[in-house]
Structures are given as C-alpha cells and as structure tokens.
Amino acid sequence: MDELAQYLLENVIFDFEGEVTVESVRAFLRRQDNEESRALMQKIIEDKGIDELLLTLADCLTANLATGITAAVIREHLISYAES
C-alpha cells in the first residue's frame, strides 16, 4: 500500500500517468501483503478494474491541494475507497 501511494503521488496530475494498470496495482499490493492491501484488491475486483478507483482518488485529492498531497494522504484515500 505504501509503495502504491508513493507511486501515485509521484504521478498525480488530476489524472495518473505512467503504468497504472490492474497488473501494476496488484504487483504493488502483493509486495505489502496486509489487511488494507487485501481490502483494496478486493474492491478493485468487485469494481472490475481500477478506473473507478483512479477517478475517485483524483476527485478526493483535489480537496487536499491547499494543504498538500503526500503519500500518507493518498494512502488514507485508498483505505477509504477500499472500505466504501
């Protein structure tokens, strides 16, 4: 989860550029096998892809532009998304 949050932080432009695919997200989440990573992967499976995740995350992050977007902020939004 931490690596994924850092990767997305480095590639945020209100859209995510780079290799953000279901396969790359799975690879990030597998490297940190914990409850949060598994919950996010389950949500991605239920949503049948990462499109909804990326759209939701980009929308949520706009609220953080004034205060700053960090890997920790992205991580919090990823956890919230997985729990939704």
C-alpha positions, 0 to 999 in steps of 0.5 A: 500500500505504501509503495502504491501511494508513493507511486501515485503521488509521484504521478498525480496530475488530476489524472495518473500517468505512467503504468497504472494498470490492474497488473501494476496495482496488484504487483504493488499490493502483493509486495505489502501483503496486509489487511488494507492491501487485501481490502483494496484488491478486493474492491478493485475486483468487485469494481472490475478494474481500477478506473473507478478507483483512479477517478475517485482518488483524483476527485478526493485529492483535489480537496487536499491541494491547499494543504498538500498531497503526500503519500500518507494522504493518498494512502488514507484515500485508498483505505477509504475507497477500499472500505466504501 
